[in-house]
Amino acid sequence: METLHRSVLIEETLAGLQIRPGGIYLDATVGLGGHAEAILRIACTQVVALDQDAVAIGLAAQRLQPFEDRVRFEQTNFADFEPGDQQFDGIVADLGVSSMQLDSPERGFSWRYEAALDMRMDTTSEGPTAADLINFSSAEELANIFWQFGEERFSRRIARRIVERRPLYTTTALAQVVASTIHSRQPIHPATRVFQALRIAVNRELAVLETFLARSPDWVRGGGHLAVISFHSLEDRPVKHRWREDPRLEVLTRKPITSSEAEIKSNPRARSAKLRIARRRLSEESSL
């Protein structure tokens, strides 16, 4: 399972959360269970594990089966989670798309494999797919998506070319159109930012992150910790700014924690990972 997806910054996350034996923790994006497993290895801890991807939930359940009733799964987007009266000693959220999702051709997340343009994290969702956005949005709407969510400087040129060439229903067809439109000397594929932008738009990733950042401090006990791992500036910026502005929280990381050279060497995905930690203030601290 580690070959499908290797969780990043595990030791740093455990240290930041200050895991204590017997504590209860929320893994808001369980994926294949790397962070949850590390937490559960500490005596008598419990984990509530969320993910909107049913495949990820199934695989994580297999991995965490040895911990039996110490882990509970719920298939939901973390912005929609309803904990009721439950409060946690800590929360971890590992944002973005996993290696397992990128490397599953049928999901349509990557330009590397031919597949239908889907990109939904929750494949049962009735929301628009990437194909819907590509084929039914105006050139202006597409350009805004590529610029806002991909920071693609050729967004208007690419959008116009897509409108000329559509309908486009597969990942490779879209990637070919983008590659024929811009001639980049960058090491990344010309369609990388377009695919990122579409994935973020389809799953409303930045909107749900804002909701999570607003709601999650109330899910943590006073003195408990929150840890968020992001992989690009569009994710990291709202974490940084919302936490700084939130009177419920004390930010513990002036600068984000990044991966060691050893981790990057063994797991190149870790290169762009940024970990931020905050502490829920005690009620008397919040009132000062």
C-alpha positions in Angstrom: 0.0 0.0 0.0 2.9 2.3 0.6 3.8 2.0 -3.1 0.4 3.6 -3.9 0.8 6.6 -1.6 3.4 7.5 1.0 2.2 10.0 3.6 4.6 12.9 4.1 6.0 14.6 7.3 4.7 11.9 9.6 7.1 12.3 12.4 6.8 16.1 12.2 3.0 15.9 12.3 3.1 13.6 15.3 5.4 16.0 17.1 3.3 19.0 16.2 0.1 17.3 17.4 1.8 16.3 20.6 0.0 12.9 20.5 -0.8 11.6 24.0 -1.8 8.1 25.0 -5.5 7.7 25.2 -6.2 10.8 23.1 -8.8 11.0 20.3 -7.8 12.5 17.0 -9.5 13.4 13.7 -7.7 12.5 10.5 -9.8 14.7 8.2 -8.2 13.3 4.9 -7.3 9.7 5.8 -6.3 8.7 2.3 -4.5 5.3 2.6 -4.1 5.8 6.4 -0.4 6.7 6.9 -1.0 9.5 9.4 -3.8 7.6 11.1 -1.7 4.5 11.5 1.1 6.5 13.1 -1.3 8.0 15.6 -2.9 4.6 16.4 0.5 3.1 17.2 0.6 5.3 20.3 -1.0 3.4 23.2 -4.8 3.6 23.5 -5.3 6.5 21.0 -8.4 6.6 18.9 -9.0 8.1 15.4 -12.0 9.2 13.5 -11.0 8.9 9.9 -12.7 10.9 7.1 -12.4 10.8 3.3 -14.7 11.6 0.5 -13.1 8.9 -1.7 -14.8 5.5 -1.2 -11.8 3.7 -2.6 -9.4 5.4 -0.2 -11.7 4.5 2.7 -11.7 0.9 1.7 -7.9 0.7 1.4 -7.4 2.6 4.7 -9.8 0.2 6.5 -7.7 -2.7 5.3 -4.5 -1.1 6.5 -5.9 -0.1 9.9 -7.8 -3.3 10.5 -5.4 -4.4 13.3 -6.6 -1.4 15.4 -10.2 -2.6 15.2 -12.5 -0.5 17.3 -10.0 2.2 18.0 -10.7 3.7 14.5 -14.0 4.8 13.0 -14.5 5.7 9.3 -16.8 8.2 7.7 -17.1 8.9 4.0 -17.6 12.6 3.8 -15.9 15.8 2.8 -14.2 17.4 5.8 -16.1 20.6 5.3 -19.4 18.6 5.7 -18.3 16.7 8.8 -20.7 16.9 11.8 -18.9 15.9 15.0 -21.9 16.6 17.3 -20.7 17.0 20.8 -17.4 15.2 20.1 -14.2 17.2 20.6 -10.7 16.0 19.6 -7.3 16.3 21.1 -5.9 17.1 17.7 -6.8 17.2 13.9 -4.6 16.5 10.9 -5.5 17.3 7.3 -3.3 16.3 4.4 -4.6 18.3 1.5 -4.7 17.8 -2.2 -4.7 14.7 -4.4 -2.9 11.4 -3.4 -0.5 9.5 -5.5 -3.0 6.6 -5.6 -5.6 8.9 -7.2 -3.1 10.4 -9.7 -1.9 6.9 -10.7 -5.4 5.5 -11.1 -6.0 6.1 -14.8 -9.8 5.7 -14.6 -10.0 8.7 -12.3 -8.9 11.1 -14.9 -6.7 13.2 -12.6 -3.5 12.9 -14.7 -2.5 13.8 -18.3 -0.2 10.8 -18.2 -2.9 8.2 -18.8 -5.8 8.2 -21.3 -9.1 8.3 -19.4 -12.4 10.1 -19.3 -12.1 13.6 -17.9 -13.7 13.0 -14.5 -11.6 14.3 -11.6 -14.2 13.9 -8.9 -12.8 12.8 -5.6 -16.3 11.5 -4.7 -17.3 9.6 -7.8 -20.9 9.4 -6.4 -21.2 13.2 -6.5 -23.7 14.7 -8.9 -21.5 17.7 -9.4 -19.9 18.6 -12.7 -16.9 16.6 -14.0 -13.9 18.0 -15.7 -15.4 17.1 -19.1 -18.5 19.2 -18.2 -16.4 22.2 -17.4 -14.2 21.8 -20.5 -17.1 21.3 -22.9 -19.8 23.7 -21.6 -17.9 26.6 -20.0 -17.2 29.8 -22.0 -13.7 30.7 -23.0 -13.8 33.4 -20.3 -14.9 31.0 -17.6 -12.2 28.5 -18.5 -9.6 31.2 -18.5 -10.6 32.3 -15.1 -10.5 28.7 -13.8 -7.0 28.2 -15.2 -5.7 31.4 -13.8 -7.4 31.4 -10.4 -6.8 27.7 -9.6 -3.7 26.9 -11.7 -1.9 30.3 -11.9 -1.5 29.5 -15.6 -0.2 32.6 -17.3 -1.4 31.5 -20.8 -4.9 30.9 -19.5 -6.7 32.9 -22.1 -4.8 31.4 -25.0 -5.4 27.9 -23.8 -9.1 28.6 -23.1 -9.6 29.9 -26.6 -7.9 26.9 -28.2 -10.0 24.5 -26.1 -13.2 26.1 -27.3 -12.0 25.8 -30.9 -11.1 22.1 -30.5 -13.9 20.8 -28.3 -15.7 18.5 -27.6 -12.9 17.0 -25.6 -13.7 14.0 -23.5 -10.3 12.4 -22.6 -7.3 13.4 -20.6 -4.9 12.8 -23.4 -7.0 14.8 -25.9 -7.0 17.8 -23.5 -3.3 17.5 -22.8 -2.5 17.5 -26.5 -4.6 20.6 -27.1 -2.8 22.4 -24.2 0.7 21.2 -25.3 0.0 22.4 -28.9 -1.0 25.8 -27.6 2.0 26.7 -25.5 5.6 25.8 -26.0 7.0 25.7 -22.5 10.6 25.1 -21.6 9.7 24.3 -18.0 10.4 20.7 -16.8 6.8 20.1 -16.0 4.3 19.1 -18.7 2.5 22.1 -20.3 -0.9 20.8 -19.1 0.1 20.3 -15.4 -1.4 23.6 -14.2 -4.6 23.2 -16.3 -5.2 19.7 -14.8 -4.6 21.1 -11.3 -7.0 23.9 -11.9 -9.7 21.6 -13.2 -9.3 19.3 -10.3 -9.6 22.1 -7.8 -12.7 23.5 -9.6 -14.4 20.2 -9.9 -14.0 19.4 -6.2 -14.4 23.0 -5.0 -11.2 22.4 -3.0 -10.5 26.0 -2.0 -14.1 26.7 -1.0 -14.3 23.6 1.2 -10.8 24.4 2.7 -12.1 27.8 3.8 -15.1 26.1 5.4 -12.9 23.6 7.2 -10.6 26.3 8.5 -13.6 28.2 9.9 -15.2 25.2 11.5 -12.4 22.9 12.7 -11.1 25.0 15.6 -14.4 24.4 17.4 -13.8 20.6 17.0 -10.6 20.8 19.1 -10.4 20.8 22.9 -8.7 23.8 24.5 -4.9 23.1 24.3 -5.4 20.7 21.4 -3.5 21.0 18.2 -4.3 21.3 14.4 -1.9 20.2 11.7 -2.4 21.0 8.0 -0.2 19.8 5.2 -0.5 21.7 1.9 1.2 21.1 -1.4 0.9 24.5 -3.3 0.5 28.1 -2.4 -3.2 28.2 -3.2 -3.7 25.8 -0.2 -1.0 27.2 2.1 -2.0 30.9 1.9 -5.5 30.5 3.3 -4.2 28.2 6.1 -1.5 30.8 7.0 -3.8 33.8 6.9 -7.0 32.3 8.4 -5.1 30.9 11.4 -3.4 34.2 12.0 -6.7 36.0 12.0 -8.5 33.4 14.2 -8.7 34.5 17.9 -9.4 30.8 18.9 -5.9 29.8 17.7 -2.3 30.3 18.5 -0.1 29.7 15.5 3.0 27.6 16.5 4.8 27.6 13.1 6.0 31.1 12.0 7.3 29.4 8.9 6.0 26.1 7.5 7.8 22.9 8.3 9.2 21.2 5.2 10.6 17.8 4.4 14.1 16.7 5.0 16.4 16.0 2.1 16.3 12.3 3.1 12.5 12.2 2.9 12.5 14.0 -0.4 15.0 11.6 -1.8 12.9 8.6 -0.8 9.6 10.3 -1.7 9.8 13.1 -4.3 6.2 14.1 -3.6 7.4 15.4 -0.3 9.4 18.2 -1.9 6.4 20.6 -2.1 4.8 19.7 1.3 4.4 22.4 3.9 3.2 21.6 7.4 1.6 24.3 9.7 0.6 23.8 13.3 -1.7 25.7 15.5 -3.0 25.3 19.1 -6.6 25.8 20.3 -6.4 28.5 23.0 -7.9 27.7 26.4 -11.2 29.6 26.9 -9.6 32.1 29.3 -6.9 32.8 26.8 -9.5 33.5 24.0 -11.3 36.0 26.2 -8.2 38.1 26.8 
